[in-house]
Amino acid sequence: MTTHSPYAHIAVLDIGKTNAKVVVLDSATGAEIAVVKTPNAVIKSGLYPHYDVDGLWAFALDAFKRFAVSPGFDAISITTHGASAALLDAGGGLAMPVLDYEHEYPQAIIDTYTALRPPFEETYSPRQTMGLNIGAQLHYQQMVFPDLFAKVATIVTYPQYWAARLTGVAANEVTSLGCHTDLWNPRASSYSGLVDTLGIRQTMAPIRSAFDALGPVLPEIAEQIGLSDAVPVYCGIHDSNASLLPHLVNRQAPFAVVSTGTWVVNFGVGGDLDHLDPKRDTLANVDAYGRAVPSSRFMGGREFEVLSAEIGSVSKDGANAAIAPVIEKGLLLLPNVAPGSGPFPGKERRWVNADAASAEERYTAACLYLALMTEACLGLIGAGGPIIVEGPFSLNETYLGILSALTGRDVIAVPGSTGTSAGAALLAGISPVSGAETHFSPREIEGLHEYRRRWYAALA
């Protein structure tokens, strides 16, 4: 990939599950210099719940037209949420609406798909609910609407649908194909057997690199937007991988990225696929360079939100001062605060030795819990090297210090997030943003490893 962009400004179409935005970034600094947002609506009528792609298209064109005047842009990149594909007819339009991945299918369809999907050892994609496996979506559309599905000429992943509308060039790309779709074999870097089981190999668009410029904006669209020069459109990338990309550019493997929000998603760059356990919320993602990245997750942000509401506000000094008494008392919080995910499925949260605990002690026990859960997730994916924590947990110094002590590794806190838009702009050679980092080196916390032993013993 290039280290210097040939473009002054890059516009990014960034479609998240809840909101969509168009952002313009300065290529020299990586800074956002213009942005406009809109809700990403789901239309409940019709064949099934589906995205309002016409509304999103009108929004994108309006934003591009506005930004073509000021601040101007000379390239376009794209990122979207995963778990979505577009089914195109022979003319390049939609043969069927773009299905909302939160749609639930009839039980008979679910059971049939579960029986035919490839084993985890082939796809490293665990069976997920609703349509979070794209293979399940395609199977549903094929089985329930066979006449419409028969008109499908080309299947493209979701970022590439928008690239195709802008350029007329249909493509698929591996970060979206490798995002728990059941369609991709990350070890072989090729389609899984499911594409033949579903009979769709010939309809899958050619695979292109996320870094490829697929072509210029089509002349009629360029005229509508008001572009006087040819503006290239880059192939695009899955949003989680857009956030991961700046770290891949700036750091040498092995390292781990702990991306925190509602979910704590862990990437083990340079990690181990051999010991992934789909029953413990592990999977493989595929990065922008086509490499499999062992991944794991738990709903840590939601858990911390619940716990904080219960415990109340606590000072940083009070939390750090409580580490020693919490360890000495054996005050434990056991998983799971938010059931249904994470490395310890089927467990229900339980406090141990907490009857007389203060708010500070419960808060610190919660930080110990989150650090132990993160350590477990990193162990499941064989993550090595320094641990980069981004998102809200990057501001929790109690958690960060305990995580470093537990793992014996450097923890690097990157406040905020690298951002999906900034990651997508990297495809066009924008300079990565260098934010402030805080480093936590391993230190000895007396009794911590005995505390860890007791925590696991209580889980048994």
N, C-alpha and C positions, 0 to 999 in steps of 0.2 A: 504494500500500500504506500501511497505517496505521503510525504511528511509535510509538503506545502501544497496548498490548494491553488489551482489556476484560476479560481473564482474569487471575486471580492465578497459576495454575499450568497448564502445558500438558503433556499426556502425548504422547509420540511413540513410535509403533511403527516401529522402524528395523530392516529386514531386509536384512542383507548376505549376500553369497554364502557366507561361512563361518559367521557367527554372526548371531543375531537378538537384539534387546534391546528392552525398553520403558524409556523414560527419562522422568522428570518434571523439567521445568525451571521455575525461578522467572521469571516474565515481566518483573519489574523489573530483575533483574541478568543474566539469561541463564544463570545457574549451574545445573548439574545437581544436583538435591537428592535424587534416588532413581534407582536403575537396577537392572535384573535382566537376565541374559543367558542364552542357550541356544544350542547348536550348531544350525546349519541343515542338517538331514540330507537326503541324497538317497536315495530308495528305488529300488533297482536292479531290483526285480521288476515284473511287469505289462507294459503295452504298451511302455514305454520308461522310462529313468531319469527320475524326476520328484521334485519337492519334496514334503516331508511337510507339506502345508498344514493337515491336520487337527491334527498335532502342534503346528504353529506357532499355530494358532487357539486350541488349549487353553492353550498357554503365554501368549498375549496376554491371554486372558480372565482367567486366574489372576493375572497381573500387574496388570491393571486393577482387579480386585477387591481385591487387597492395597493398591494405591495409592489407591483410592477412600477407604479408611479413613484412611490417612496416607501421604504428606502431603496427599492430596486433589488433584483436578484438575478443571478446568471447561471444557476443550477437548481435542480429540485431533487430532494431525497424523500424517502417514505418509510414510516414505521407504523405498525399496527399491532393490536393484540393478537394472540395466537388463537388456535382452535377454531379457525374459520377458513373456508374455501369458497371460491366462486365457480359456478358451473356455467360455461359460456356456450352459446349456440354457434352455428356455422358463420353467422354474421358478426360475431364478437360481442353480442349483447348477452344479457343474462337469460339462460334457459329456465332457471328456477331462482326464486329469491335466495339471498344469502342468509342461511339459517342461523338463528340465535343459538349459541352453544348452551344456553341455559334451558333450552326446551327439553322436556322429559318425554321419552318414547314409551309406547305400549310395552308391557312386560314381555310379551311374546317376541317382539323385535329385539329387546335387550338380551333375552336368553339366546336367541339365534345368533346374534352378533358375538356374544361372549364365547360361544362354542366354536366360531370360525376364525376368531382373531389369532394372530401369531403369538407364540410364547414370548414371555418377557426377555428371555435370553437372546432372541433375535432382534427385537425392537428397542429394548430397554425403556419401554413405555408401559407403565402400569395401567390396569383397567381403571377408568375413572367414571364418575357419574355424568349424567346428562349427555351432552355432546362434546365433552372435553377431549375425547379422542375423535379426531376428524374422520377416521375410518368408520366410527359409529354413525356419524352424520351421513356419510355417503351411502352406507348400507341402508339406513332409514329412508333416505330419499329414493334410492333405487327400488326398495321393496314396496313402499307405500304409494309411490307415484311413478310406476314403470313407463307409462307413455311419455311423460315429460322428461324422465331421465334418458329415454332413448334418443332425445333430441340434443343431448349434451355432446358437443364436439371437442371441447377443451376444458380441462380443470386446472385452475390456478390457485395458489395460496393467496391469502388476503392482501398483504402489502403489494403483491405483484398484480392483483386485480386493478388497483389504482394506477400502477405504472402502465398497465395495458390500456386503460382508458385515456391516459395522457399521450401515449406514444403509438398505440396500435400494435405493440410487440408483446406477445403473451409469453410468460416465463414462470417457472417455479424456482424456489430458492431454499437452501438447506436449513437455515435457522427455523423457518416455519414448518418445513417437512419433518424436522427432527424434534419438534416440540410436542411430545406425547401424542402423536397422531396415529400410531400403529402402522404408518405407511413407510417408515424409513428404517433401514438397518445401519446403525451408526458405525459398527465395526467394518462393514463392507463398503460403506459410503455409497449405498445404492438402495433402490426401493426394496421394501420387504415383500414377502410372498403374498401379502394381502392385496396388492394391486392386481395380481393375477386372479386371486380368489374372487375379487369383485369384478374382474374383467375390464379394468379401466386403464391398463398400461398405455394403450394407444391414445388415450385422451389426455394423459398427463402432459402438460406443456414442457418444453425443453428446460433443463435446469441451467440457470445462470448464476454467476457469482453475485453476492450482494454488492460488490464493488464495481460491477459492470454498469456503464451507461448504456441503457437499452436503446436509446435514440433520442432525438429532439422532440419537443412538444409538437404534436400534430399541427399543421399549418392553420386549420380552421379553429383550433382551440387557442393557438398562439394569437391569432387575430382577435378572438373574443376577449382574451386576457389583456391584450395590448402589448404583446412582446414584439419588439422590432428585430431582435437577433434570435438565432437558434439557441434554445435553452435545453441542455441535456437533462434527462431524467434517469436517476440511478435506480437500480433494481429494487432496493429496499430490504428491510430486515425486521424480524420479530422483536417486539419491544424489550423483553428481558435481555435478549442478546445485544440490543442497542445499548442498554445500560452496562453490560459487561464489557463491551468493546473498548472503551477508553482504558480499562485496566489491562487488557490484552496488548494494547499499543504501548503502554508505559512501563509494564513490568515483565520480568522474566519468570517463567514457571520454574518450580511449583509455587503456587500461592492460592489462598482461598478468598473468596468474596462472600461476605455475609450481608445480604441486601435485606434491610428491615423495613417493614411497613405493617400492614395488617398481617401479612405472612412474613416469616423469616425464611428467605430462600438462600441456600448455601451452594456455591459453585466451587468444586475442587479442581482448579485448573492444573493439569498435569497429574490428576488423581487416578483412581483405580476403578475400572468397570467390573472387575471380576467378582466383587463381593456385594454388589448392589442387591437390596432386598425389597421387592415391590410391596411387600406387606408392611414395610416400615417407612413408607413415603420417600423412597429413593427412585431416581430415574436418571436418564441421560438427556441432557440438552445437546444441541449441536451449535458450535459457535460460527462466527462469520467466515472463518477460514475452513469450515467443514469438519472440524475436529470435535469428537465427542467429549462432553464435559460432564463428569459425574455430578449429580445434584441431589439435594435433599431439602426438606422443608418441615416447618411446624408453624402453627398459627400464633407465634410469639407476640406479635404486636397486639392482636385482639386479646390475648391472655393478660398482657401487661396493663392494657386499658381497663379490663375487668378488675384486676387486682388493685390498681391505683384508685379506682372508684371506691372500692371496699375499704382500703387502708387509709386514704386521705393523704394530704401533702406532708412531705418529709424533706428536711434540709439535706443537702449533699454531705455536710460535715456530720450530721447525725447518722446518716446511712453508713458512712465509712467507719464511724466510731462503733457501730453495732456489729461489725463483721466478727470481731473476736468473741463477744458474748453469744452471738448466734451459733458460731461453731462450737463453743464450749458447751452450750445447752443442748446441742443436737436438734435445733429448731429446723425442721425439714418441711418443704412443700413438695409434694409428689405429683407427677402428671396424672391426668391432663386437665388443665383449667378449661380449655376449649377442646371438647372431645372430637374424635373422628379424623384426626390427622396426626402426623409426627412419628417419631421413632419408637414410641411406646403405645401402640394402638390398644384400645380396649380398657385402658386404665382410667380411673376416675380420680380427680384431685383429692388429696388428703393432707391435712396439716398434722405434723407430729411434734409433740412437746411445745405446743403453741398457746396453751391456756392462759399463761400470764405474760405473753409477749406484748411488748410495746409496739406502737405504729412503726417506729424506726426499725425494730427487729423484724417485724413482718415484711417490711419493704426490702430489707437487706436479704432476707430469706428468699423473697421473690426474685431478686437479682441473682442470687446463687442458683436458684432453679433455672432461670433463663440461660445462665452461663453453662450449667450442666447439660441442658437440652441442646444448646449450640454445640458443645463439645461432642455430644453423642452423635449429632447430625454430621459433623465434620469427620468423625471416625468412620461412619458408615460409608463415606465416599472416598476414603483414603486421602483426604486433603492434607497437603504438606506445605511448608514454607510459611511466610507471614500471613496474618489474617487481616483482611481489609474489611472494616465494618462501615457501611454507609446507611443513610436513612436515620430515623429517630434514635435508634439505639447508639448511634455514634456520639450522642451527647450524654449518655449515661455512664459516668466515670466509674461508678461502683461495679457495674456489669463488665465494663471493659477491663478493669484491673483484675477482677476475678477470672475472666476468660483467659487473660494472658497467664496468670498464675496456674490455672488448671491445665492448660495445654503446654506450658513451657515454651511458648512462642511469642514473637512480637505481634502486637495488635496495633493496627494503624486505623485510627478513626478519621473518616472523611465526612464531615458534617454535611447534611443535605444529601443530595443524590447527584450522580453524574448526569442523569437525565436522559430520557429516551430520545428527545429531539437532538441533543448534542451528540449522542452516539450515532444516530442516523446521519448527521452531517459529516461525521468522520468518513463515511463512505466516499464522499467527494473531496477528501483531503483536508478538511478543516483542522486547525490546531486544537489538540485536546486542552480543555480547561484545567489549569493547575490550581486546585483549591487548597485551603489551609488543611494541614494534617496534624493530628496529635498522636504521638507514639507512646505505647505502653509496653515496657520491657518486662519479661518475667521476673517476679519477685517471690520470695518465700512468704506465704501466709500460714502462720502456725496452725496446725491441725486441719488444713484444708483437705489433704488427701485422705485422711481418716474420715472426714465429713463426707467426702465423695463415696468412700466405701460403704458408709452407713446408709447413704441415700440409695445406692444400688441394692443393698441388702433389704431395705424396706420395700423396694419395688418388687422383689422376688415373690 
